[in-house]
């Protein structure tokens, strides 16, 4: 027997290890299951972390934060009576003249602005300057309103200075011009007369409101004059100017001395307005997603630590009853390193098998797993085997003579 042990080669070690695996198959299945669960869990964590990162990225890129222009106290947002230049600053038509380096237009999307003026003719009718149709809350509150565009026109004409209009579907007084187009004549209370080309009709809307471009000029060769507007709102996306935090972006708004953060204690001043940034729900959602991401990131090192401990205790508890067997093998001449290799192979073979099965199952769950997922799975398996190796080394590094004397 001593001669056989001394002449064992590497193949014999594996052969003995496989026989021991079959003899101790329940223990082998336990080790296989633990390794499988550990590797599969690492891939599941990787998948969840990647999905959370993608969700956070999408939220930052696509979530629009609604901002509303109010009075300085934040109490009024529908009848502001403030200069139209504010809407021009936000939409990029005019720079931030108080600090040219702090241009606000890159921060802003979907500017909505409205200014309403009563008309003398047609009577009991209003002309509403808008940047977009949703600038008018009256249309937003109407279910089923529809815009019928004339040939060659769409909503983008509202951002131009063209003298066009959108009239109610049943409006009377249409004129046909020499070009075959429909025209509509209006007279403001200030005595200004406009002959407007009909760019479309509004169905199921207000019957006494005519919509015109926000910056419509009274003359083809003259830029739009300043006027007072009723309301203005816009959206901000956190991904715009990504190198700045949301708080830094908000500070850009208030770099203009006429724009303040609404506060009930503010004193009204000429032409000063407040900007109410409705970012509470966005910040709460982002904070929750970032907290979840931090938790998932923390779980991987914790899983690695747990797998190392499980590897140690699983190997120690399933092998410690064989210490006498190890002592006999050592006393018959088996070297310590070969004994270690023999016992460790008994732990490594089911662990590797479990790792492969766990990785295959993880790939089915996370089809797009890349090299990073493979590295994490390998780290988990290696840490598990390291724990096993420490336990095996401790059990096989025994004082043979001392143990035999104790047995006697």
Buried (B, 14 or more C-beta within 10 A) or exposed (E): EEEEBEEBEEEBBBEBBBEBBEEBEEBBBBBBBBBBBBBBBBBBBBBBBBEBBEEBEEBBEEBEBBBBBBBBBBEBBEEBEBBBBBBBBBBEBBBBEEEEEBBBBEBBBBBBBBBBBEBBEBEEBBBBBBBBBBBBBEBEEBEEBEBEEBEEBEBEBBBBBBBBBBBBEEBEEEEEEEEEBBBBEBBBEEEEEBEBBBBBBBEEBBEBBBBBBBBBBEEEEEEBEEEEBBBBBBBBBBEBEEEBEBEEBBEBBBEBEBBBBBEEEBEEEEEBBBBBBEBEEBEEEBEEBEEBBEEBEEBBEEBBEBBBEBBBEBBBEBBEEBBEEBBBBBEBEBEBEBBBBBBBBBBBBBBBBBBBBBBEBBBEEBEEBEEEBBEBBBBBBBBBBBBBBBBBBBBBEBEBEEBBEEEE
